[in-house]
Amino acid sequence: LTCFAPAWLYERRVAFLRVYRGDQIIEKAYSTGLSTTFAGSPELDPDHNHNGPSKGSALVSVVGAGFGINDLSQRVRIGEKVCEASEWSSDTAVQCKIPRKPVGGNKQVDLVLSVSPYRTSELPLGFNYDGPKINGVSRLEA
């Protein structure tokens, strides 16, 4: 029997599993313990282009898997800063209002998603701050 624990449940909490045969419960309940394996940690998609403007405050999608089947107050960190706001969308996406890129900071920084204190995923250098945008070029008269 394989049972996947929900993302909000982690190793230091207790869970009970009741097994049914048809409508009848089998009189054994199992508790989490040393023999329990917790599977399904969140994973960030390394192939997704996680990026946003250097000025921050833009809403971007952080994409992957195992983010939970409901809103678990997931937190996203970009570089050393936590997103201004994070909102769960689905098991595969969280919306993040990105922080401003620190002055002199790196353009490419780590991306970290936390579902609980014990379930995190890190994508080293997984977020890119967009560079400056050039809207036009004009000739300077001397």
C-alpha positions as CSV (number, residue, x, y, z in Angstrom):
1,L,0.0,0.0,0.0
2,T,1.4,3.4,-1.0
3,C,0.0,6.5,0.5
4,F,1.2,10.0,-0.4
5,A,1.0,12.4,2.5
6,P,-0.4,15.9,1.7
7,A,2.1,18.6,1.4
8,W,1.1,20.3,4.7
9,L,1.9,17.1,6.6
10,Y,5.5,16.6,7.5
11,E,7.7,14.3,9.5
12,R,7.1,15.8,12.9
13,R,3.3,15.6,12.7
14,V,1.1,12.5,13.3
15,A,-1.2,11.1,10.7
16,F,-3.5,8.1,10.8
17,L,-4.5,5.9,7.9
18,R,-7.6,3.7,8.0
19,V,-7.9,1.0,5.5
20,Y,-11.4,0.0,4.2
21,R,-12.5,-3.2,2.5
22,G,-15.7,-2.1,0.7
23,D,-17.8,-0.3,3.4
24,Q,-16.1,-2.0,6.3
25,I,-13.1,-0.6,8.1
26,I,-10.3,-3.0,8.8
27,E,-9.6,-2.5,12.5
28,K,-6.0,-1.4,12.1
29,A,-4.9,2.2,12.1
30,Y,-1.4,3.2,11.2
31,S,0.5,6.2,12.6
32,T,3.4,8.0,11.1
33,G,6.6,6.8,12.5
34,L,10.1,5.8,11.5
35,S,8.8,3.4,8.8
36,T,6.8,6.1,7.1
37,T,8.3,7.6,3.9
38,F,7.1,11.0,2.9
39,A,7.0,11.5,-0.8
40,G,6.1,14.3,-3.1
41,S,8.3,17.2,-2.1
42,P,7.8,20.2,-4.2
43,E,9.9,20.5,-7.3
44,L,10.6,23.7,-9.3
45,D,10.6,23.3,-13.1
46,P,14.1,24.0,-14.3
47,D,12.9,24.4,-17.9
48,H,10.4,27.2,-17.1
49,N,11.7,30.7,-17.7
50,H,11.3,32.2,-14.2
51,N,12.0,35.9,-14.8
52,G,10.6,39.4,-14.0
53,P,11.5,43.1,-14.1
54,S,14.3,44.5,-11.9
55,K,11.9,47.1,-10.4
56,G,9.9,44.3,-8.7
57,S,6.2,44.3,-7.8
58,A,5.3,42.3,-10.9
59,L,3.2,39.2,-10.6
60,V,5.0,36.1,-12.0
61,S,4.2,32.4,-12.1
62,V,6.5,30.0,-10.2
63,V,6.0,26.7,-11.9
64,G,6.8,23.1,-10.9
65,A,5.0,20.2,-9.1
66,G,4.0,19.1,-5.7
67,F,2.9,22.6,-4.4
68,G,-0.1,21.1,-2.6
69,I,-3.7,20.5,-3.4
70,N,-4.9,23.7,-1.7
71,D,-3.6,27.0,-0.5
72,L,-0.9,26.2,2.2
73,S,0.5,29.6,2.5
74,Q,3.4,28.7,0.2
75,R,6.3,31.1,0.4
76,V,8.7,32.0,-2.4
77,R,12.1,33.5,-2.0
78,I,14.0,35.1,-4.9
79,G,17.6,35.6,-4.1
80,E,17.8,36.7,-0.4
81,K,14.3,38.4,-0.5
82,V,10.9,36.9,0.1
83,C,8.2,37.7,-2.5
84,E,6.0,40.7,-1.4
85,A,3.0,38.3,-1.7
86,S,2.6,34.7,-2.8
87,E,-0.7,33.1,-3.8
88,W,-1.3,29.4,-4.5
89,S,-2.9,28.8,-8.0
90,S,-2.6,25.0,-8.3
91,D,-0.4,22.0,-7.4
92,T,1.9,23.2,-10.2
93,A,1.9,27.0,-9.9
94,V,2.2,29.7,-7.3
95,Q,1.8,33.4,-8.2
96,C,4.6,35.6,-6.7
97,K,4.7,39.4,-6.5
98,I,8.5,39.7,-6.9
99,P,10.8,41.9,-4.8
100,R,12.9,44.6,-6.3
101,K,16.3,43.6,-7.4
102,P,18.9,44.9,-4.9
103,V,21.1,47.7,-6.2
104,G,24.3,46.1,-7.5
105,G,22.7,42.7,-7.0
106,N,23.1,39.8,-9.3
107,K,20.8,39.5,-12.3
108,Q,20.5,35.7,-11.9
109,V,19.6,34.5,-8.3
110,D,18.4,31.4,-6.5
111,L,14.7,30.6,-6.5
112,V,13.2,28.8,-3.4
113,L,9.7,27.6,-2.8
114,S,8.6,26.5,0.8
115,V,5.4,24.5,1.3
116,S,6.2,23.8,5.0
117,P,9.3,24.0,7.1
118,Y,10.3,20.6,6.0
119,R,9.2,20.7,2.3
120,T,11.2,23.1,0.2
121,S,12.6,23.1,-3.3
122,E,15.5,25.2,-4.5
123,L,16.6,26.0,-8.0
124,P,20.1,27.5,-7.9
125,L,20.3,30.6,-10.1
126,G,16.7,29.8,-11.2
127,F,15.3,33.3,-11.4
128,N,16.5,36.1,-13.8
129,Y,15.8,39.7,-13.3
130,D,15.2,41.3,-16.7
131,G,17.8,43.8,-17.9
132,P,17.0,47.4,-18.9
133,K,14.6,47.9,-21.8
134,I,15.6,50.2,-24.7
135,N,12.6,51.9,-26.2
136,G,14.4,53.8,-28.9
137,V,17.7,55.3,-30.1
138,S,18.1,58.9,-31.3
139,R,21.1,60.7,-32.6
140,L,22.5,63.4,-30.4
141,E,23.1,66.8,-32.1
142,A,26.4,68.4,-31.3
